[in-house]
Amino acid sequence: MKLTYETERLLLKILRPTPENAMAVLDFYNRNQLLFERYEAKRPENFYTAEYQNAVLSCEYNLTLRLQSLRFWIYEKDQPDIIIGTVCFYNITHSIYDCCKTGYKFDQNYQGRGYAKEAMQFGIAMMFEQLHLHRIEAYVMKDNAPSIHLLMALNFEYEGTCRKVIRICDTWEDHMLFSLLK
């Protein structure tokens, strides 16, 4: 597996745990703290440190080597040093399931440009064609209209609402379940 892939406008990188990469990830989270924290679990106290981000990169890199999870950090080709987003395919399960879950987030200053769709299209193709998965699932809060719109544009289908399925900011929240079949 390669560590860098290209689409028409983007670079998708699997980052190794290094101090430089940890700082780039930390910068991405710092720039988007208010936006991301509305939709995610409560952060540990040390989340906004390079040490924490490097530890996460190490864990994710090891999961990638075992093909249990793939996180792509997204960059514009003409700005290859600034992370603008991330797309993750996780809980990759084979055997009778051949499925995974997906999640994504993009810098607030780069939304509305089609970058999330472009990166997701690449990742979806990789999951279906190279990892031979059958199904990809995505959970979305009902008030996250941009995410719902993205999934619909990618031909995901709404399957129903999962009650109190994910804890966001210490509150169990309902999430809409979408899926895409190969």
C-alpha positions as CSV (number, residue, x, y, z in Angstrom):
1,M,0.0,0.0,0.0
2,K,1.2,3.4,-0.9
3,L,1.3,6.3,1.6
4,T,0.3,9.0,-0.9
5,Y,-2.5,9.0,-3.5
6,E,-3.6,11.7,-5.9
7,T,-7.0,12.7,-7.3
8,E,-7.6,15.5,-9.8
9,R,-7.1,18.3,-7.2
10,L,-6.0,16.5,-4.0
11,L,-3.3,14.6,-2.3
12,L,-4.5,11.9,0.1
13,K,-1.8,10.9,2.6
14,I,-1.5,8.1,5.2
15,L,0.7,9.9,7.8
16,R,3.5,8.2,9.7
17,P,3.9,9.2,13.3
18,T,6.5,12.0,13.2
19,P,6.7,15.3,15.1
20,E,6.1,17.2,11.9
21,N,3.0,15.3,11.0
22,A,1.7,15.6,14.6
23,M,2.1,19.3,14.4
24,A,0.3,19.5,11.1
25,V,-2.7,17.4,12.5
26,L,-2.7,19.6,15.6
27,D,-2.9,22.7,13.5
28,F,-5.8,21.3,11.6
29,Y,-7.7,20.5,14.8
30,N,-6.9,23.9,16.3
31,R,-8.2,25.8,13.3
32,N,-11.5,23.9,13.4
33,Q,-12.0,23.2,17.1
34,L,-15.4,24.9,17.4
35,L,-16.8,23.2,14.3
36,F,-15.6,19.7,15.0
37,E,-16.4,19.6,18.7
38,R,-20.2,20.0,17.9
39,Y,-20.2,16.6,16.3
40,E,-17.7,14.5,18.2
41,A,-17.0,12.9,21.5
42,K,-15.7,14.9,24.4
43,R,-11.9,15.4,23.9
44,P,-9.4,14.3,26.5
45,E,-7.6,17.1,28.3
46,N,-4.4,16.5,26.3
47,F,-6.1,16.2,22.9
48,Y,-4.7,19.6,21.7
49,T,-1.1,18.6,22.1
50,A,1.5,17.3,19.6
51,E,2.2,14.4,21.9
52,Y,-1.4,13.2,21.8
53,Q,-1.7,13.6,18.1
54,N,1.5,11.7,17.5
55,A,0.2,8.8,19.7
56,V,-3.0,8.8,17.6
57,L,-1.0,8.8,14.4
58,S,1.0,5.8,15.7
59,C,-2.1,3.9,16.5
60,E,-3.8,4.7,13.2
61,Y,-0.7,3.8,11.3
62,N,-0.5,0.4,12.9
63,L,-4.2,-0.2,12.2
64,T,-3.5,0.7,8.5
65,L,-0.7,-1.8,8.3
66,R,-3.2,-4.5,9.4
67,L,-5.8,-3.1,7.0
68,Q,-8.3,-2.6,9.9
69,S,-8.6,1.2,9.4
70,L,-7.4,3.7,6.8
71,R,-7.2,7.5,7.5
72,F,-6.4,9.7,4.7
73,W,-5.2,13.3,5.5
74,I,-6.3,15.6,2.6
75,Y,-4.2,18.3,1.1
76,E,-4.6,20.5,-2.0
77,K,-2.0,19.7,-4.6
78,D,-0.9,23.3,-4.8
79,Q,-0.6,23.5,-0.9
80,P,0.9,20.1,0.0
81,D,1.9,21.1,3.6
82,I,-1.5,22.2,4.9
83,I,-4.1,19.6,5.9
84,I,-7.6,20.6,4.7
85,G,-9.5,17.5,5.7
86,T,-9.5,13.9,6.6
87,V,-11.4,10.8,5.4
88,C,-11.4,7.6,7.5
89,F,-12.6,4.1,6.8
90,Y,-12.6,2.2,10.0
91,N,-13.8,-1.0,11.7
92,I,-12.9,-2.8,8.5
93,T,-14.3,-6.3,8.8
94,H,-14.0,-9.2,6.4
95,S,-15.4,-12.7,6.6
96,I,-19.2,-12.8,6.3
97,Y,-19.4,-9.0,6.7
98,D,-16.9,-7.4,4.3
99,C,-17.9,-3.9,5.5
100,C,-16.6,-0.8,7.2
101,K,-17.7,2.5,8.6
102,T,-16.6,5.9,7.3
103,G,-16.2,9.4,8.7
104,Y,-14.8,12.7,7.4
105,K,-14.2,16.3,8.3
106,F,-13.0,19.2,6.4
107,D,-11.5,22.6,7.4
108,Q,-14.3,25.2,7.6
109,N,-12.4,27.3,5.0
110,Y,-12.4,24.6,2.4
111,Q,-16.0,23.4,2.5
112,G,-18.3,23.8,-0.4
113,R,-15.6,23.2,-3.0
114,G,-16.3,19.5,-3.7
115,Y,-13.1,18.3,-1.9
116,A,-15.0,16.0,0.5
117,K,-16.8,14.4,-2.4
118,E,-13.6,14.0,-4.4
119,A,-11.7,12.4,-1.5
120,M,-14.6,10.2,-0.5
121,Q,-15.1,8.9,-4.1
122,F,-11.4,7.9,-4.1
123,G,-11.7,6.1,-0.7
124,I,-14.9,4.4,-1.6
125,A,-13.4,3.0,-4.8
126,M,-10.4,1.8,-2.8
127,M,-12.6,0.0,-0.2
128,F,-14.7,-1.7,-2.9
129,E,-12.0,-2.5,-5.5
130,Q,-8.8,-3.1,-3.5
131,L,-10.2,-4.2,-0.1
132,H,-13.1,-6.1,-1.7
133,L,-15.7,-4.8,0.7
134,H,-19.4,-5.1,0.2
135,R,-20.8,-2.3,2.3
136,I,-19.8,1.0,3.8
137,E,-21.8,2.7,6.6
138,A,-21.9,6.2,7.8
139,Y,-23.6,7.7,10.9
140,V,-24.7,11.4,10.8
141,M,-26.5,13.6,13.3
142,K,-29.8,14.8,11.9
143,D,-28.8,18.5,12.1
144,N,-25.6,18.0,10.0
145,A,-27.1,19.0,6.7
146,P,-23.8,19.3,4.7
147,S,-22.8,15.7,5.7
148,I,-26.2,14.3,4.8
149,H,-26.0,16.1,1.4
150,L,-22.6,14.7,0.8
151,L,-23.7,11.1,1.5
152,M,-26.7,11.5,-0.8
153,A,-24.5,12.9,-3.5
154,L,-22.3,9.8,-3.1
155,N,-25.4,7.5,-3.5
156,F,-25.5,6.4,0.1
157,E,-29.0,5.3,1.1
158,Y,-30.8,6.3,4.4
159,E,-31.6,3.2,6.4
160,G,-33.1,4.6,9.5
161,T,-32.3,6.4,12.7
162,C,-30.3,4.7,15.4
163,R,-31.5,5.9,18.8
164,K,-28.9,7.2,21.3
165,V,-26.1,5.4,19.4
166,I,-23.1,7.7,19.8
167,R,-22.1,9.9,22.8
168,I,-21.4,13.5,21.7
169,C,-20.2,15.9,24.3
170,D,-21.3,13.5,27.0
171,T,-24.8,13.2,25.6
172,W,-26.1,10.1,23.8
173,E,-27.4,11.3,20.5
174,D,-29.5,9.8,17.8
175,H,-27.8,9.3,14.4
176,M,-29.1,8.7,10.9
177,L,-27.6,5.5,9.4
178,F,-26.6,5.6,5.7
179,S,-25.1,2.8,3.7
180,L,-23.5,2.2,0.3
181,L,-23.3,-1.2,-1.3
182,K,-20.8,-2.2,-3.9
